[in-house]
Amino acid sequence: MCQLVDHEFDLSAFHARYRNDQNGAPAYDPAVLLKIVLLAYSRGIVSSRRIEAACRENILFMAVSGDSTPDFTTLAAFVSDMGDLTQTLFAQVLTVCDRQGLIARDMFAIDGVKLPSAASKQKSGTRADYAKQLGKMEKTVAAMLAKHRDADQVGDAPDARETRRIERIQTESRKLRDWLAAHPEDRKSSKGKIRLSNRTDNESAKMATSKGVIQGYTGAAVVDEAHQIVVVAQAHGTGSEQELLIPLVEATADLRRADTAITADAGYHSEANLEHLAQHAVDAWLPDNGYRKRDERYADQDHHKQRPDPLYDK
């Protein structure tokens, strides 16, 4: 990893962003921060606080960081500010992997996982939902202000709690009105169906998972079969895997050969996707949702299903 960062990767964009020649203390070398982060990720450590602790306690992290021990806020800011630089770095990693013969191009496998985002499910809705909320807020504020005016006429002191509530609702209604002005149309799916918007992260989506409904993204990856090299990684604000297949396949266009096979599970199967793949002569293997019922090799699949807790209803 250190060899790649020091001698293979072009980090000029990172250095340009973190150069601090004008004033203040010198910034950490982005190469050092990148080594720390990559080492941490390779060991499943994704928390900035845990990475900081590792730089103090783990000899590998001490060696990579030069015993510099950057603060967790520095590490978090570095990761969050990478932005589009991540794509450039990812492309360089793929170039090195390809040069080393690690991308065989015989078969690419596609799969994904649903990930929560830092967005509130309660902030989701359509423009009609938001307009209805705004109308309720405005009616509530109007009624409360009328009550205040009546109290003023008889000389009663205003209720401090009511005053704070009015200010809070007015602030929220102003934010909602500004959001509606900034987003004049509902989000739409690829089929033109209205999709729920979200006021805190409008690119995310509300989606069902095995652990309940989350507000987040579907992280999808295309992996080469030979050495499990991730050749494409994307995040989409939709829970529909069918919508993701074509963008993922198109992203592999420069890597595929004429005989490269694409595989994906039944969640990516649809007639429209099969027609698109056939029209573009892409060799793909996508089972439909009923293949397990037809294949005799899955005759005893119910035997492997997790049994419920016998006390689940007690």
N, C-alpha and C positions, 0 to 999 in steps of 0.2 A: 504494500500500500504506500509506504513512504517513497519507494522508488517511483511509483506512478505519479504521485503528487509532485515530487521534486523534479522529475526528469521527463515525464510524458505529457502531463496536462498543461494546457495553456491557461494560466491563472491571471493573465493581464487584466481582464475585466474585474476580477476580484480585487486586485491591487489598486486599480483605479478608483474603485468604490470606497476602499478603506484607507486610502492615503490621507495622512493628517499632517501636512507640512506647515499649515498656517499657525495654529495655536493648539494648546492643550497637550496632554501627555501622548506619547506615541501609541498608536493602536496596535493590537495584537496582529501578528502576521497572519493573514487569512489562510495561508498554507498550513500553518500550525493548527488553526481552528478546524480546518477541513479534515486534517488527519485525525484529530480528536473525535469529531462527529462521525466520520466513517468507521473508525475503530469501535466506537460505542454502538453504532447501528449494527455492525457485524456480530455483536454479542447481545443483541436484543435490548440494549439500553437506549431508551428514547426520552427519558426525563432529563431536563437540563440540570436539575439539582443532583440527580444520581450521577450524571456525567462529571459534574464538578467534584463530587465526592470521590469518584474513581480517579480523577487527576491527583487527588491528595493521597489516596490509599493504594492504588494499583500500580505496580512497577511498570507495566506496559504503557499505561497512560502517562506516567511520569516521564518515561523515555520519549514518547511521541511528542509530548507537550514541552519538552525541555525543562520540566519542573516549574512551569510558569503558572499553573493552576488558575486559569481564567474563571471569573465569577459566573454563576449560573445565568445571570442576566445578560452577560456578554454572549454566552453560548446561545441563549434563546433568541437574542436579537440577530445573531449571525444566521441562524437557521431561518427565521421568519423573513429576513431581508434578502435571502438568496434569490427568491422569485424566478425570473426568467433565466438567471445564471444557471439554475439547476438543469434546464434543458441542454444548455451548451455543454455542461459537465457530463451529463448523461450521454450525449452524442460522442464525446471523447472516450468515455469508458467503452462504448460499443465498438468504436474504431480499434481500440487496443485489443478487445476480445476477439474481434474478427481477424486482426493481424496474427493473433496467437492460434487461430484455427478453432476457436471455441464455439463458433456459430456454424453449425453444419448445414442448416437450411433444408433438411429433409422433412421436418415437421415442426409446425408452430402450434402450441396449445394455448387456448384462450380461456380465462376464467376471471372471476371478480369477487369482491367482498363489499358489503355495505358498511360504511364507516360514519359515525356520528360527527357532526360539525358543532362549532360553538354558536349555535343558533337555537332560538326558542321555538318549540312546536306551537306554542300559543300565539305566535306572531304569524302563523300561516293562514292563507285565505285567498279568495279571488277579489278582484276590484269591487264586485258587488258586496262581498262580505265586509270589506273595509269601509265602503260607503255607508253601509247599514250601521257599523260600529260608530262611525263619525256622527251620524244622525242622532244616535242614542246619547253620545257624549254631549252634543250641543243642546239637546233637550234637557239633559240632567243639569247642565250648567245654567241654562236659562231659568229652570225652576228654582235652583238654589239662589241665584241672584235676585229673583223676585221675592223669595223668602227674606233675604237680607234687607231688601228695600222696605218691606213691610215692617221689619223689626226696627229699622232706622226711624221710621215715621212715628213709632210709639216710644222712641227713646231707649230701646234695649241695646245693650252692648253687643257687638258682633261676636259670634262664636268663632274662636281662633281655629278650632279643629275644622269647622266648615270652610273657613277662609282658605286653609291649607289644602283642603280637598278640592276646592274650586280651582286653585292655582295648578294643582297636579293634573286635573282633568283637562284644563285649558292647554297646558304644556303638551300633554299626550295628543290631544286633538289637533294641535298645530303641527306636531310631527307627522301625524297620519295624513293631514291635508297636504303637507309638503311631499310626502311619499307618493300620494296619488298623482300629484302634479308631475313628479319626476318619472313616473311609470304609467304612461297613458294607456297601455294595453296590458291584457293578461298574458301570462306565459302560456305557450302552446307546445304541445307534444309534436312529434314528427308527423302525426296524422291530423294535426290541427285541433286536437281536443284541448280544452282549457286545463292548464296545470296550475296547482296551487302556488302562489307566490309566497315569499317570506320577507318580512320587513327588516330582519336583522341580517339575513344572508340570502339574497334573492336568487342566487345560483344553486342553492341547495334544494333538496326536495324531501317531503315527508314520505317515508317508505316503511313497509312492514318487514320485520326480521324475526328470527326465532326467539329473540329476547324482547319483543315488543316493537312498537312503532318508534322510529327515530327520525330526527331531522338531520339530513346529512347528504353523503355522496356515495356513489358506487365507484369504488376503485377497481379498475380492470387492467389486466396485464396480458401480454403475449410473451410466451416463454419458448425458447428453442429446446427441442427435445434432447439434444445431445448432452449438454452440460447445464441445463436449466438456467441459461442466460436470459434475463428479462430484456427483450428487444423493444418493447413498447409498454409504456405505463401511462394511463390516463385516468382522470376523475370526472365523472359526469353527475349532474344533478337530476338523476332519474333512477327509479328502482327497476325499470324495465330493461332486462338484459338484451331483449330482441333489438332495441334501439341502438345498442352499443356494438353489435357485431360488425356492421359495415364500416364504421369509422376505425375500428381496430384493424380490420383486414386491410383497409386502404393505407393505414399507417405503415404496413409491412411491405408496401409495393416495391421499395428500393432494395429490400432484402430477399424477397422471394425469387426462386427459380421457377421455371415453367412447370416442374414436377413437385414443387413444394406443397405439402399437404397441410390443411388447416383443420384443427379439431376443436370442438367446443361441446359443452353439455346441452341437455334438452332445453334449458332456459333460453338459449340463443336461437332456437329453431322457429322459423316461420316461413310461410310460402313466399312472402316478399323477399326475405333474405336468400332463400334458395334460388329464386329467379335471378336476383342480382348477381350471385356467385356464378351461376351458369352463364349469364350474359358476358361476364368478364373472364370466363374460363379459369376460375379459381377452383382447384381441387380441394374440396372440403368434405368433412365427415361430421354431420350434426344429427344425433338421434332425435326422434320426436318424443312427445310425452308418453306415448303408449308402448314404447319399445320393450320395456321391462315386462309388460304383461304378455307380449307375444313371444319373447325369448325364453325357451325352456330352461336356460341356465339360471334364470331368476325365479324359478318355481318356488323355492324355499326362502325367498327374501323376507317374508314376514317373521321368520324365525330369528332374524338378526335385528329386528326393530326393538328399540328400548321399551321395556315394559314399564307401565306406570307404577308409581309408589302405591302399594296396597293401602296405605293410610291417607291417600291424597284427599279423600272427602270426609275425613274424620275430624 
